[in-house]
């Protein structure tokens, strides 16, 4: 009997060490999510990740001029697609600070999964990002590829004349995003 108790105690101590390692990994991953949140809720990202159907513009996030709307596919209304004003790249600086910016496939998320995160607390933003029913059916590998390589996402770090870029360098953001994703995407507790 003593032997079983001793073996049980050894196993319990070993498991508690493993659990504390997992907790430490989650803690680091949740801390990494702070960086993810800072990026996703910057004007460069949240101006297009909106709860309604009218995008925002400028660093102040004011409603887009000319009654621009999302459209079903996220590329604008049938009579006024985003590509009417937004080209495949930013215009030259000589066009001035308020010229429409541009990037490949300029658009909002489609109406079927708006991915709206303006004002969301960290726990809800975290849950939304990894929820395949609201993120365009992306698993973690696809999410990492999206934030690492998508030309429209990358535009946020080179937004053109008169716009502040995303406040975290892209390489640091991607590193923190991967740390969070590789840990399974643990979310902060509500209210923390």
C-alpha positions as CSV (number, residue, x, y, z in Angstrom):
1,X,0.0,0.0,0.0
2,X,2.8,2.4,0.9
3,X,4.4,1.8,-2.4
4,X,1.2,2.7,-4.3
5,X,0.9,5.9,-2.2
6,X,4.5,6.8,-2.9
7,X,4.2,6.2,-6.7
8,X,1.0,8.2,-6.7
9,X,2.7,11.1,-4.9
10,X,5.6,10.9,-7.4
11,X,3.2,11.0,-10.3
12,X,1.2,13.9,-8.8
13,X,4.3,15.9,-8.3
14,X,5.4,15.2,-11.8
15,X,2.0,16.2,-13.2
16,X,1.9,19.3,-11.1
17,X,5.3,20.3,-12.6
18,X,3.9,19.6,-16.1
19,X,0.7,21.6,-15.3
20,X,2.8,24.6,-14.1
21,X,4.8,24.4,-17.3
22,X,1.6,24.5,-19.3
23,X,0.3,27.4,-17.2
24,X,3.6,29.3,-17.7
25,X,3.3,28.7,-21.5
26,X,-0.3,29.9,-21.4
27,X,0.7,32.9,-19.4
28,X,3.3,33.9,-22.0
29,X,0.9,33.2,-24.8
30,X,-1.8,35.4,-23.2
31,X,0.8,38.1,-22.7
32,X,1.7,37.8,-26.4
33,X,-2.0,38.3,-27.2
34,X,-1.7,41.9,-25.7
35,X,0.4,42.7,-28.8
36,X,-2.1,41.0,-31.1
37,X,-4.9,43.1,-29.6
38,X,-2.9,46.3,-29.9
39,X,-2.5,45.6,-33.6
40,X,-6.0,44.4,-34.4
41,X,-7.5,47.4,-32.6
42,X,-5.3,50.0,-34.2
43,X,-7.0,52.3,-36.8
44,X,-5.3,50.6,-39.7
45,X,-7.1,47.4,-38.8
46,X,-10.3,48.3,-37.1
47,X,-11.4,50.9,-39.7
48,X,-12.3,48.0,-41.9
49,X,-13.3,45.5,-39.2
50,X,-16.5,47.2,-38.4
51,X,-19.8,46.0,-36.8
52,X,-22.0,47.9,-39.3
53,X,-21.7,48.2,-43.0
54,X,-19.9,51.6,-43.4
55,X,-16.2,51.6,-43.1
56,X,-14.2,54.1,-41.1
57,X,-11.3,56.3,-42.3
58,X,-8.3,58.2,-41.1
59,X,-6.6,57.7,-37.8
60,X,-9.6,59.1,-35.9
61,X,-11.9,56.4,-37.4
62,X,-14.5,58.7,-38.7
63,X,-17.3,57.4,-41.0
64,X,-16.2,57.0,-44.6
65,X,-17.2,59.9,-46.9
66,X,-19.6,59.4,-49.7
67,X,-21.8,56.9,-47.9
68,X,-19.5,54.0,-48.8
69,X,-20.9,50.6,-47.7
70,X,-19.5,47.1,-47.4
71,X,-21.6,45.2,-49.9
72,X,-22.2,41.5,-49.6
73,X,-18.7,40.5,-50.7
74,X,-17.0,43.3,-48.8
75,X,-15.9,45.1,-51.9
76,X,-18.4,47.9,-51.8
77,X,-21.9,48.5,-53.3
78,X,-22.6,47.3,-56.8
79,X,-22.6,50.9,-58.1
80,X,-19.6,52.1,-56.0
81,X,-17.0,49.3,-55.5
82,X,-14.0,50.1,-53.3
83,X,-11.8,49.8,-56.4
84,X,-13.4,53.0,-57.8
85,X,-11.1,55.0,-55.5
86,X,-8.7,52.5,-54.0
87,X,-6.0,51.2,-56.4
88,X,-3.6,48.3,-56.0
89,X,-1.0,50.5,-54.2
90,X,-0.8,53.8,-52.4
91,X,-0.6,56.9,-54.6
92,X,2.6,58.9,-54.7
93,X,3.1,61.3,-51.7
94,X,2.7,64.2,-54.1
95,X,-1.0,63.4,-54.3
96,X,-1.3,64.7,-50.7
97,X,-2.2,63.3,-47.3
98,X,-5.9,62.6,-48.0
99,X,-5.6,60.7,-51.3
100,X,-7.3,57.3,-51.1
101,X,-4.8,54.6,-50.1
102,X,-4.4,51.4,-52.0
103,X,-3.4,47.8,-51.6
104,X,-4.1,44.6,-53.5
105,X,-7.7,43.3,-53.1
106,X,-8.8,46.4,-51.1
107,X,-12.0,45.4,-49.3
108,X,-13.7,44.8,-46.0
109,X,-14.5,41.4,-44.7
110,X,-17.6,40.1,-46.4
111,X,-21.0,40.6,-44.7
112,X,-21.2,36.8,-43.8
113,X,-18.3,37.2,-41.3
114,X,-17.6,40.8,-40.5
115,X,-14.9,40.1,-38.0
116,X,-15.8,43.3,-36.2
117,X,-13.6,44.0,-33.2
118,X,-14.0,47.7,-32.4
119,X,-14.3,48.1,-28.7
120,X,-14.2,44.3,-27.9
121,X,-12.5,43.4,-24.6
122,X,-9.5,41.1,-25.0
123,X,-11.3,37.9,-24.2
124,X,-14.0,38.4,-26.8
125,X,-11.5,39.6,-29.5
126,X,-9.4,36.5,-28.8
127,X,-12.4,34.2,-29.1
128,X,-13.5,35.9,-32.3
129,X,-10.1,35.7,-34.0
130,X,-9.8,32.0,-33.6
131,X,-13.5,31.2,-34.2
132,X,-13.5,29.6,-37.7
133,X,-17.2,30.5,-38.2
134,X,-16.3,34.2,-38.0
135,X,-12.7,34.4,-39.3
136,X,-13.2,33.1,-42.8
137,X,-12.7,29.5,-41.8
138,X,-9.0,29.9,-41.0
139,X,-7.2,27.5,-38.7
140,X,-4.1,28.8,-36.8
141,X,-1.8,28.0,-39.7
142,X,-4.0,30.0,-42.1
143,X,-4.3,32.8,-39.6
144,X,-0.5,33.0,-39.3
145,X,-0.1,33.0,-43.1
146,X,-2.8,35.7,-43.3
147,X,-1.1,38.1,-40.8
148,X,2.4,37.3,-42.2
149,X,1.8,37.6,-46.0
150,X,-1.5,39.1,-47.0
151,X,-0.7,42.2,-49.0
152,X,-3.8,44.1,-47.6
153,X,-2.7,43.2,-44.0
154,X,0.8,44.3,-44.8
155,X,-0.5,47.6,-46.0
156,X,-1.2,48.6,-42.4
157,X,2.6,49.0,-41.8
158,X,2.9,51.2,-45.0
159,X,-0.4,53.1,-45.1
160,X,0.8,56.0,-47.2
161,X,1.0,59.7,-46.7
162,X,-0.6,61.2,-43.6
163,X,-1.6,57.9,-41.9
164,X,0.1,56.4,-38.8
165,X,1.2,52.8,-39.4
166,X,0.2,49.9,-37.1
167,X,2.0,50.8,-33.7
168,X,3.9,47.5,-33.5
169,X,6.7,46.5,-36.0
170,X,5.4,43.7,-38.2
171,X,8.1,41.2,-37.3
172,X,7.4,41.6,-33.6
173,X,3.6,41.3,-34.2
174,X,4.1,38.1,-36.2
175,X,6.4,36.6,-33.6
176,X,3.9,37.4,-30.8
177,X,1.0,36.1,-33.0
178,X,2.8,32.8,-33.6
179,X,3.6,32.5,-29.9
180,X,-0.1,32.9,-29.1
181,X,-1.2,30.6,-31.9
182,X,1.3,27.9,-31.2
183,X,0.1,27.7,-27.6
184,X,-3.5,27.0,-28.9
185,X,-4.7,30.6,-28.7
186,X,-5.4,30.9,-25.0
187,X,-7.6,33.9,-24.2
188,X,-7.3,36.4,-21.4
189,X,-9.8,36.1,-18.7
190,X,-12.8,38.4,-18.9
191,X,-12.1,41.7,-17.3
192,X,-8.4,41.3,-17.2
